[in-house]
Amino acid sequence: MEKIFALDLGTTKFCLGYLQFNRKDNSIDIDTVTVASQGMNRGMIADFYGAQKALATLLDLAEKEFSSDIDHVTLGVSGTHLKSAFITAQLPMDNDRVVKPRTLEKIREQIRLDHYNEKRELIHISPHGYQIDDREWIVNPLGFSGANLGAKFFVIEADRYYLSDLVRLCNSCGIKVTSLVSEQYASSMVTLEPPRKDLGVVLLDIGGGTTDGMLFMNGKPSKVFTISIGGNLMTRDLSIGLGLPFDEAERIKIIGGLSQNDRPFSWEIRDLQGRVCKVDPSQIFEILQARIVELAELVKKEIQAYLPLIQGGIILTGGGSEIQGICQTFQQVLHIPVDKVDPVFKNSTDSNEGSKLSSKYATVLGLLYQEYAQITRARANMQIGPLGGTFIRMFNWVKELY
C-alpha cells in the first residue's frame, strides 16, 4: 500500500485529497476531507496565521479520517501571479552528436539558467517542439544527430516569494511539500481528454474566488490565465441584491441558477431580518446572469486570438460550474460549444472508467493524479525504487524556495 496526499488551498474551502494505491491488484482508493477556508482571498493567502489555523484543523481531521499520519503533500498553486509564456533555447550537442535523454534534460536545465529570476520561479516547463540544426521542427528528437539542438517550451511561472510562503505555511503545520502544481494544470489532467486537446480546447475551473483558465492547442498547453471572478462574488451579488444571508444566497444560486420556468413559482426563504420572503427565478436570473456574462466576456478577451482555432470548445469545471444554465450563457457570449465536465481519475490510459468526484474537487483530484502519474513515470523511466525516493528528490527542489 502506498499513499499520496494533495492539498488545495481554495478561497472557500481547504481540501486534502488522499490516494492509496495497492500495487498487488492495481486498486486505487481516493477520498477527501474539507474545512472552511480562512485567510484566503481570490485563491491566495491574505492572512498567514488565519490560513495556518484552518490548515491545522484540516490536517487533524484528515489524519483521523484516513487513519494515517500526513507528513507530505502535493500542493496546488493559484492566483493572478501565475503567468505563462513561450521561450526557446539552443544547446550544442555532445561529442557524439546524437540526441539522448540526457540531452533533453540539459536543454531544460539551460532554460532554467537562462531565465533565472530571483523573484520568479518556473513551475512547469512543457516542450512544444525541437529543431536539429536548420531542419524542420519535430516532436521527438531522440536518436537524431546534428551539431545543435533548439527547443521551444511553454512555461508557467509564479511569484517565488509567494511560493516560499506556501511552503512555509505547510512546514509550520508539520508537512513537507513534495511538488508544486498550478491548479488549472492539475484540473486539466482529470477533465480533458486527448482528442479535445488536439482540437484546441479551453478549460475553465470556476472556484470560489477566481476562475482559472488553461488553453490547449494541438494537444499541448499554450496559455494560462486567472480572472478574479468566482462563485463567492456571484453569491455576494445575490445576497446584496435580494437582501439575503450569504448561506441562503449560496443555496438559491445552486438550486435556481439561470433557469427560467414558464410556470409561476417562488421559493420561501428568510431574509437578513429573519422574515420569510418569496424569491422567484426571474429575480435570481437577472442578478446572476449579469455577473456570469461579465465573466464570459473576460474569458473571451483572454482567448480572442485563438477563438477560430478552438474546435474542442470550452470545458467548465469547479464548484461554480454547478450553476444551472451557466453553459448556455457562456455559449451565447462566446459562440462556441460549452460543456460541464466532472473530474475522473483513470489509472490506465485504455480505461473508460475511473474514480469520479464532483466538479468542486477537480483541483485536488488532479493534484493526486499528477503526483501518481509522475511517480509511475519515474519508476518506469528511472527505476528509482520506493516511493520515498521520489518525494525526497522533488522536495530537494522545493526546499530551494524556502
C-alpha positions as CSV (number, residue, x, y, z in Angstrom):
1,M,0.0,0.0,0.0
2,E,1.3,3.4,-1.0
3,K,-0.2,6.8,-0.1
4,I,-0.3,10.2,-1.8
5,F,-1.7,13.4,-0.3
6,A,-2.7,16.5,-2.2
7,L,-3.7,19.9,-0.8
8,D,-5.9,22.6,-2.4
9,L,-5.9,25.9,-0.5
10,G,-9.1,27.4,-2.0
11,T,-10.9,30.6,-1.3
12,T,-13.9,28.9,0.2
13,K,-12.5,25.6,1.3
14,F,-9.3,23.8,2.2
15,C,-9.4,20.3,0.8
16,L,-7.0,17.5,1.4
17,G,-7.1,14.6,-1.0
18,Y,-5.9,11.1,-0.2
19,L,-4.9,8.3,-2.6
20,Q,-4.0,4.8,-1.6
21,F,-2.6,2.5,-4.2
22,N,-2.2,-1.2,-3.9
23,R,0.4,-2.5,-6.3
24,K,-0.7,-6.1,-5.9
25,D,-4.0,-5.7,-7.6
26,N,-3.6,-2.1,-9.0
27,S,-6.6,-0.9,-7.0
28,I,-6.9,2.7,-6.0
29,D,-8.8,4.3,-3.1
30,I,-9.5,8.0,-3.2
31,D,-11.1,10.2,-0.5
32,T,-11.2,13.9,0.5
33,V,-11.6,15.9,3.7
34,T,-12.6,19.6,3.6
35,V,-12.9,22.5,6.1
36,A,-14.0,26.1,5.6
37,S,-11.0,28.2,4.5
38,Q,-9.6,31.1,6.5
39,G,-7.1,33.8,5.5
40,M,-7.7,33.4,1.7
41,N,-8.6,36.0,-0.9
42,R,-9.0,35.2,-4.6
43,G,-7.1,32.0,-4.4
44,M,-4.1,33.4,-2.5
45,I,-3.1,33.7,1.2
46,A,-4.2,37.0,2.6
47,D,-3.8,36.2,6.3
48,F,-1.0,33.8,7.0
49,Y,-2.0,32.9,10.6
50,G,-5.7,32.5,9.7
51,A,-4.7,30.1,6.9
52,Q,-2.4,28.3,9.3
53,K,-5.2,27.8,11.8
54,A,-7.5,26.4,9.1
55,L,-4.8,24.1,7.7
56,A,-4.0,22.7,11.2
57,T,-7.7,21.9,11.6
58,L,-7.8,20.2,8.2
59,L,-4.8,18.0,9.0
60,D,-6.2,16.9,12.3
61,L,-9.5,15.9,10.7
62,A,-7.8,14.2,7.8
63,E,-5.4,12.1,9.9
64,K,-8.4,10.8,11.9
65,E,-10.5,10.2,8.7
66,F,-7.7,8.5,6.8
67,S,-6.1,6.7,9.9
68,S,-2.8,7.9,8.7
69,D,0.0,10.4,9.5
70,I,0.3,13.1,6.9
71,D,3.8,14.4,6.5
72,H,3.9,15.3,2.8
73,V,1.6,16.8,0.2
74,T,1.5,17.8,-3.4
75,L,0.4,21.5,-3.3
76,G,-1.8,23.4,-5.7
77,V,-0.8,26.9,-6.7
78,S,-3.3,29.5,-8.0
79,G,-3.7,33.3,-8.3
80,T,-3.0,36.1,-10.7
81,H,0.7,35.9,-10.1
82,L,0.8,32.8,-12.4
83,K,1.9,33.8,-15.9
84,S,2.7,31.7,-19.0
85,A,4.9,32.3,-22.0
86,F,6.8,30.5,-24.8
87,I,10.6,30.5,-24.6
88,T,13.3,29.0,-26.7
89,A,16.8,27.6,-26.0
90,Q,19.8,26.4,-28.0
91,L,22.3,23.8,-27.0
92,P,25.5,22.5,-28.7
93,M,25.4,18.7,-29.0
94,D,27.7,16.4,-27.1
95,N,30.8,14.9,-28.8
96,D,28.9,12.0,-30.3
97,R,26.4,14.5,-31.8
98,V,23.4,12.3,-31.0
99,V,20.3,13.4,-29.1
100,K,19.9,11.3,-25.9
101,P,17.6,11.6,-22.9
102,R,20.4,13.4,-21.1
103,T,20.5,16.0,-23.9
104,L,16.8,16.9,-23.3
105,E,17.5,17.2,-19.6
106,K,20.4,19.6,-20.3
107,I,18.3,21.8,-22.5
108,R,15.6,22.1,-19.8
109,E,18.4,23.0,-17.3
110,Q,19.5,25.6,-19.8
111,I,16.1,27.1,-19.8
112,R,16.2,27.4,-16.0
113,L,19.6,29.0,-16.1
114,D,18.8,31.4,-19.0
115,H,15.6,32.6,-17.4
116,Y,16.5,32.6,-13.7
117,N,14.9,35.5,-11.8
118,E,15.2,35.9,-8.1
119,K,11.5,37.0,-7.9
120,R,10.0,34.4,-10.3
121,E,10.1,30.6,-10.4
122,L,9.3,28.3,-13.3
123,I,7.0,25.6,-12.0
124,H,6.1,24.0,-15.3
125,I,8.3,23.5,-18.4
126,S,6.5,21.8,-21.3
127,P,8.3,21.1,-24.6
128,H,6.4,22.1,-27.8
129,G,9.0,21.1,-30.3
130,Y,12.7,20.6,-31.2
131,Q,14.8,21.6,-34.1
132,I,18.1,20.0,-35.0
133,D,20.3,22.5,-36.8
134,D,18.2,24.1,-39.6
135,R,15.8,21.1,-40.1
136,E,12.0,21.2,-39.7
137,W,10.7,21.2,-36.1
138,I,9.8,17.8,-34.7
139,V,8.2,16.5,-31.5
140,N,10.7,13.8,-30.6
141,P,14.4,14.4,-31.4
142,L,15.8,11.3,-29.6
143,G,18.2,9.3,-31.8
144,F,18.8,12.1,-34.3
145,S,22.3,13.6,-34.9
146,G,23.4,17.1,-35.5
147,A,25.5,20.0,-34.3
148,N,23.0,22.0,-32.3
149,L,19.6,21.3,-30.7
150,G,17.0,24.0,-30.5
151,A,13.8,23.7,-28.4
152,K,10.6,25.7,-27.8
153,F,9.0,25.4,-24.4
154,F,5.7,26.5,-22.8
155,V,6.4,27.6,-19.3
156,I,4.3,28.6,-16.3
157,E,6.0,30.8,-13.8
158,A,5.0,32.0,-10.3
159,D,6.0,34.6,-7.7
160,R,9.0,32.9,-6.0
161,Y,8.4,34.6,-2.6
162,Y,4.7,33.6,-2.6
163,L,5.7,30.0,-3.3
164,S,8.1,30.3,-0.3
165,D,5.1,31.5,1.8
166,L,3.1,28.5,0.7
167,V,5.9,26.0,1.5
168,R,6.5,27.8,4.9
169,L,2.8,27.6,5.7
170,C,2.8,23.8,5.2
171,N,6.0,23.4,7.0
172,S,4.6,25.3,10.0
173,C,1.9,22.6,10.2
174,G,4.3,19.7,10.1
175,I,4.1,18.8,6.4
176,K,6.6,18.9,3.6
177,V,5.7,20.0,0.1
178,T,6.9,17.4,-2.5
179,S,5.8,19.3,-5.6
180,L,4.0,22.4,-6.7
181,V,1.5,22.3,-9.4
182,S,-0.6,25.1,-11.0
183,E,-4.2,24.4,-10.2
184,Q,-5.5,24.8,-13.7
185,Y,-2.9,22.4,-15.0
186,A,-4.0,19.9,-12.2
187,S,-7.7,20.2,-13.1
188,S,-6.9,19.7,-16.8
189,M,-5.3,16.3,-16.0
190,V,-8.7,14.8,-14.9
191,T,-11.2,16.7,-17.1
192,L,-9.7,17.0,-20.6
193,E,-9.4,14.0,-23.0
194,P,-6.6,14.0,-25.6
195,P,-8.9,14.3,-28.6
196,R,-10.2,17.7,-27.3
197,K,-6.7,18.9,-26.5
198,D,-5.7,18.0,-30.1
199,L,-8.7,20.0,-31.5
200,G,-8.0,23.0,-29.3
201,V,-9.9,23.5,-26.0
202,V,-10.1,25.8,-23.1
203,L,-10.6,24.6,-19.5
204,L,-12.3,27.0,-17.0
205,D,-12.1,25.9,-13.4
206,I,-14.6,28.2,-11.7
207,G,-13.7,28.3,-8.0
208,G,-14.9,30.4,-5.1
209,G,-12.5,33.4,-5.6
210,T,-11.2,33.1,-9.1
211,T,-11.7,31.4,-12.5
212,D,-8.6,29.6,-13.6
213,G,-8.2,29.1,-17.3
214,M,-5.9,27.0,-19.5
215,L,-5.8,26.8,-23.2
216,F,-4.6,23.7,-25.2
217,M,-3.7,23.8,-28.9
218,N,-2.6,20.8,-30.9
219,G,-2.6,18.7,-27.7
220,K,-0.3,21.0,-25.8
221,P,-0.7,23.7,-23.1
222,S,-0.5,27.1,-24.7
223,K,-1.8,29.7,-22.2
224,V,-2.9,30.0,-18.6
225,F,-4.9,32.9,-17.1
226,T,-6.7,33.8,-14.0
227,I,-9.8,36.0,-13.7
228,S,-10.8,37.5,-10.4
229,I,-14.4,36.4,-10.6
230,G,-15.7,33.2,-8.9
231,G,-18.6,31.7,-7.1
232,N,-18.3,33.9,-4.0
233,L,-18.8,37.1,-6.0
234,M,-21.9,35.7,-7.6
235,T,-23.3,34.7,-4.2
236,R,-22.5,38.1,-2.8
237,D,-24.4,39.7,-5.7
238,L,-27.4,37.7,-4.8
239,S,-27.0,38.4,-1.1
240,I,-26.9,42.1,-1.6
241,G,-29.4,42.3,-4.4
242,L,-32.1,40.3,-2.6
243,G,-31.2,41.2,1.0
244,L,-30.4,37.6,1.9
245,P,-27.9,35.9,4.3
246,F,-24.9,34.7,2.4
247,D,-25.7,31.0,3.1
248,E,-29.3,31.4,1.7
249,A,-27.9,33.2,-1.3
250,E,-25.5,30.4,-2.0
251,R,-28.3,27.9,-1.8
252,I,-30.6,29.6,-4.2
253,K,-27.7,30.2,-6.6
254,I,-27.2,26.5,-7.0
255,I,-30.9,25.4,-7.0
256,G,-32.2,28.4,-9.0
257,G,-29.2,29.3,-11.2
258,L,-30.0,30.7,-14.6
259,S,-33.0,28.5,-15.1
260,Q,-36.3,30.2,-16.1
261,N,-39.6,28.4,-15.7
262,D,-42.8,29.3,-17.5
263,R,-44.8,28.1,-14.6
264,P,-45.2,30.8,-11.9
265,F,-43.5,29.7,-8.7
266,S,-41.2,31.0,-6.0
267,W,-39.1,30.0,-3.0
268,E,-39.9,31.0,0.5
269,I,-36.7,31.9,2.4
270,R,-35.6,34.1,5.3
271,D,-34.0,37.5,4.7
272,L,-31.4,39.2,6.7
273,Q,-34.0,40.2,9.3
274,G,-35.2,36.6,9.6
275,R,-38.5,37.4,7.9
276,V,-40.0,34.9,5.4
277,C,-39.9,36.3,1.9
278,K,-40.5,35.0,-1.6
279,V,-37.9,34.9,-4.4
280,D,-38.8,33.8,-7.9
281,P,-36.4,32.6,-10.6
282,S,-36.5,35.8,-12.6
283,Q,-35.0,37.7,-9.7
284,I,-32.1,35.3,-9.4
285,F,-31.7,35.2,-13.2
286,E,-31.4,39.0,-13.5
287,I,-28.7,39.3,-10.9
288,L,-26.7,36.2,-11.6
289,Q,-26.7,36.5,-15.4
290,A,-25.1,39.9,-15.3
291,R,-22.1,38.6,-13.4
292,I,-21.7,35.4,-15.5
293,V,-21.9,37.4,-18.7
294,E,-19.2,39.6,-17.3
295,L,-17.1,36.5,-16.6
296,A,-17.7,35.1,-20.1
297,E,-16.7,38.4,-21.7
298,L,-13.4,38.5,-19.7
299,V,-12.7,34.9,-20.8
300,K,-13.4,36.0,-24.4
301,K,-10.8,38.7,-24.1
302,E,-8.2,36.2,-22.9
303,I,-8.8,33.7,-25.8
304,Q,-9.9,36.1,-28.5
305,A,-6.8,35.5,-30.7
306,Y,-7.4,31.7,-30.6
307,L,-11.2,31.5,-30.9
308,P,-11.2,30.4,-34.6
309,L,-8.9,27.5,-33.7
310,I,-10.7,26.3,-30.6
311,Q,-12.6,23.4,-32.2
312,G,-12.9,21.4,-29.0
313,G,-14.9,24.1,-27.3
314,I,-14.8,25.2,-23.6
315,I,-15.0,22.9,-20.7
316,L,-16.3,24.1,-17.3
317,T,-15.5,22.5,-14.0
318,G,-15.1,23.6,-10.4
319,G,-17.8,24.4,-7.9
320,G,-19.1,27.4,-10.0
321,S,-19.8,25.2,-12.9
322,E,-22.7,23.6,-10.9
323,I,-24.9,26.6,-11.5
324,Q,-27.8,25.7,-13.7
325,G,-27.8,27.3,-17.2
326,I,-24.2,28.5,-17.0
327,C,-23.1,26.6,-20.1
328,Q,-25.8,28.1,-22.2
329,T,-24.9,31.7,-21.1
330,F,-21.2,31.1,-21.9
331,Q,-22.2,29.7,-25.3
332,Q,-24.3,32.8,-26.1
333,V,-21.4,35.1,-25.4
334,L,-18.5,33.0,-26.9
335,H,-20.4,31.4,-29.8
336,I,-18.6,28.1,-29.4
337,P,-19.7,24.8,-27.7
338,V,-19.5,24.8,-23.9
339,D,-19.8,21.7,-21.7
340,K,-19.6,21.0,-18.0
341,V,-17.3,18.0,-17.0
342,D,-16.8,16.2,-13.7
343,P,-13.3,15.1,-13.0
344,V,-12.3,11.5,-13.5
345,F,-9.1,9.7,-12.2
346,K,-8.1,7.0,-14.6
347,N,-5.2,4.8,-13.5
348,S,-4.7,3.4,-17.1
349,T,-4.9,5.2,-20.4
350,D,-7.1,2.5,-22.0
351,S,-9.7,2.5,-19.3
352,N,-13.1,4.2,-19.9
353,E,-13.9,4.2,-16.2
354,G,-12.2,5.6,-13.1
355,S,-12.8,7.3,-9.8
356,K,-15.2,10.2,-10.3
357,L,-15.8,13.2,-8.0
358,S,-17.9,16.3,-8.0
359,S,-16.7,19.3,-10.1
360,K,-15.7,21.1,-6.9
361,Y,-13.0,18.5,-6.3
362,A,-11.4,18.8,-9.8
363,T,-8.2,20.5,-8.5
364,V,-7.5,18.1,-5.6
365,L,-8.2,15.1,-7.8
366,G,-5.9,16.5,-10.5
367,L,-3.2,17.0,-7.9
368,L,-3.4,13.4,-6.9
369,Y,-3.4,12.3,-10.5
370,Q,-0.3,14.4,-11.3
371,E,1.7,13.0,-8.4
372,Y,0.6,9.5,-9.2
373,A,1.5,9.8,-12.9
374,Q,4.9,11.4,-12.0
375,I,5.7,8.6,-9.6
376,T,4.6,6.0,-12.2
377,R,6.7,7.6,-14.9
378,A,9.7,7.9,-12.6
379,R,9.5,4.2,-11.8
380,A,9.2,3.2,-15.4
381,N,11.9,5.5,-16.8
382,M,14.4,5.8,-13.9
383,Q,13.7,2.6,-11.9
384,I,14.0,4.6,-8.7
385,G,12.5,2.0,-6.4
386,P,10.5,3.0,-3.4
387,L,8.0,5.9,-3.3
388,G,10.0,7.8,-0.7
389,G,12.9,8.3,-3.1
390,T,10.7,10.3,-5.5
391,F,9.4,12.5,-2.7
392,I,12.9,13.2,-1.4
393,R,14.2,14.1,-4.9
394,M,11.3,16.5,-5.5
395,F,11.5,18.1,-2.1
396,N,15.1,18.9,-2.6
397,W,14.0,21.2,-5.4
398,V,11.1,22.7,-3.3
399,K,13.5,23.4,-0.4
400,E,15.4,25.9,-2.5
401,L,12.3,28.2,-2.4
402,Y,12.3,28.4,1.4
